[in-house]
Amino acid sequence: VRYIREKKLSVFGELALQYEGKTLADPEFEPYLAICERFGIPVALHTGLAPPNTPYNCCPKFRTHLGNPQLIEEVLIRHPKLKIQLMHMGFPWLQETKAIMHIYPQVYADIGVLDWNRPASEFYNYLKSFMESGFGKRIMFGSDQMAWPDAIPLAIQNVENAPFLTEEQKQDIFYNNAARFYNIK
């Protein structure tokens, strides 16, 4: 709590719980979620997939099903003011992610890793489905890149080249949505 009051903590994440065989709904995270809700600290949660061979290479407890965004629903019921960022847009759980975002307006999603790692046509189809469902004001840019800096310009380029996005929608993805979600003035 001291770090929050001193403005040293403004986001709780990236929580890569799936790699440890855990979910946000596990009881051990409840005290942290209560603090985040109380102080308006957004939670950034890894969802979706991971690199091939993840359980063999680094994380024996990793399971694909633990990346399904629907696993956060009980958390959202217990914490109605908790803001959650679904990293990687819950890929490949399209319908499940859209269901969570439909019911819980405090949930946003980022396009990190999908915007440069997936084939452009697959990324575009996935993103377009969210846009057509009315979630354009809750999609945020992300790269999820720590080791290959060339991925960031590629991610930007893939958003810029999305044939179905308007200039306003691109600005929302690149900045406006995150500014609103993170209360950036």
Secondary structure as UniProt FT lines:
FT   HELIX           2..5
FT   TURN            6..7
FT   STRAND          12..15
FT   HELIX           17..20
FT   TURN            24..25
FT   HELIX           27..29
FT   HELIX           30..39
FT   STRAND          43..46
FT   TURN            52..53
FT   HELIX           54..57
FT   TURN            60..61
FT   HELIX           64..67
FT   HELIX           69..72
FT   HELIX           73..78
FT   TURN            80..81
FT   STRAND          84..87
FT   HELIX           88..90
FT   TURN            91..92
FT   HELIX           94..103
FT   TURN            105..106
FT   STRAND          107..110
FT   TURN            112..113
FT   HELIX           114..117
FT   HELIX           120..132
FT   TURN            133..134
FT   HELIX           136..138
FT   STRAND          139..140
FT   TURN            149..150
FT   HELIX           151..160
FT   TURN            163..164
FT   HELIX           167..171
FT   HELIX           172..176
FT   HELIX           177..181
FT   TURN            182..183
//
